[in-house]
Amino acid sequence: MVNETWESFAREFEEKFNFPFRLGAIDGKHCQIQEAKYHIHGPTYICITKYKHHVSYLYVQAFPGCGSQNFNYKGTHSVVLLAIASANHVFIAFDIGAPGRQSDGGILSQSCFGKALVKHALNIPPKKVFIADEAFPLQKHIMRPIPGKQLGDDEIIFNCRLSRARMSVENTFGIVASRWRIYRRPVIGKPHLAKGIIKATVCLHNWLLLDEEPVDPAARRYGSPNLLDTHNKNGEIITGQWRIMVTSDDALCNLDASMHFVSNRYSTTSASIREMFTNFFLSSGQIVKQWNKLPV
């Protein structure tokens, strides 16, 4: 990708979130898949779910030859969509097809994008970063929240601003999950078919959003502002309509938080870049809303 393209993505984030030098937000979702058969043949997995005093059993058919690779924490089979979203909810890059049992941090390291990032083959300008959640490692070009519960005020502010900017990728997945009805239930078909469906919806999502750019936001039909999470003047989240439309039974679901096995080790360069952002948020880059997040 050429330098001018990266710079345009960074300008979008600075204008929308007052978060300079940011190129995109990274996240991953399971896409649950179900084989198109009416009778169970071959091996099955048993998922036992406990809720209060009730226990339910869900029998899920394994895909032929896939073993347990696509079997995820929800007791279903899935492939993972790992994506990077711009400030305007367009997918910059995506990786489809990692087995459902992997964490999103592991998927990143095995993806073409992750490998190119490590090899410095993406022509990323100096001090430009992607932001992610706790599943991903802190790297020169990836900023993640500061872990821990006993955090200082400056660390809380950093995490607050990072979370605020990550809303872009959450809204991006929310638009896709709510607008494409095929995701209202597990995708029926073999993994290679599911990958093709995901790729088609991601590309069509980008086309529809870009086609609506000249339209007044209030008149947009696909990327309607009412769909999106926003913040009020006090920094509190106003949930978008996509959260009402998307349910826990839909095909697209979050990755399991218990699988976030990311090392806390990082380079001094990564730490200095994070400190640079923290200092900016506490000085010329501060916004009134961030101070409401500090404990009284």
Phi, psi and omega in degrees: 000137184284157184301322182297326179292315177301318181297324179293322176296319180295320179297322179300316181291324179293321180290321184275321188237003185050043180237087184289161175067013180261134185259328183182169179244134184256139174199168179223152178223145167286141165246108184288137182232150182220131183290142184279070176223147182264347180235146181274122176232145177079194187290147174231158174251150179245123177253124180254120181248126180252130175223111185055243183258011183251142177234127179241147181245130180240121179263123184236129182283135176283148175284138183306125174080358184265352181058223181256011185298322182266005183273120187251181185294342180276000181081021179232171175263144182203161166244161186251136171257110175259128187218157174240125184248148176275176178296336181260021171070025174263139176285118178280318180206154178206154179230127184239137168115357176297143182298147187298339183280350181281152171278160182292330175295320177293324179296320180299315183295333181267351182280161177299320180296314181298319179293319178294326179295317179295324182276002181057042183257010185257003178057040181282130179298156180301141176065011175270141187223161166257154177243152185208177178266194186292347183287343187254154182281154171281121181225177180304322182245015177226120175256134179231164180299153175282123183286161176114161180257329180266078184257149175284169182300319180295324179289322177296318179298315179302311180297321178299313182291324178295315179297320179300317181286333179290348179303333182298317181285328177295318177293325180298310177296325179296320178298313182298313183294327183272332184272331184259108188294342180296339180270005179287348177209166180307139179291127182269120180149171179285162184307320182294328176289318178300319179298319179295321179294316180298314181300319180296315182291325178295314180293319178292324175303311179300315182298316182293319179296314181293327178293331181271355184306319180287347184279143176303133183309321182294339182260001182287139183260322182276305181260051182301135179302333180295339180288334196267146168292141176220177176244144172273184185294342178267001180087004179279145183282130171257113186289141179275168183294338181298331180290334176282323184283332182266132180241171181291346180269357182290164183293321181272124181216162183293155172283155184290123181298332182288350180264010183277074182263080182247133180294145177274000180281139180205165184278162177294330177296316178299317181295320181292326177291319177296321178294325177299315179295318180300315179296322178296317181294335181268354183234250186292339182262011182288152174233152186300323186299329188294330183288342178289346181275349182282145179294145181283000000 
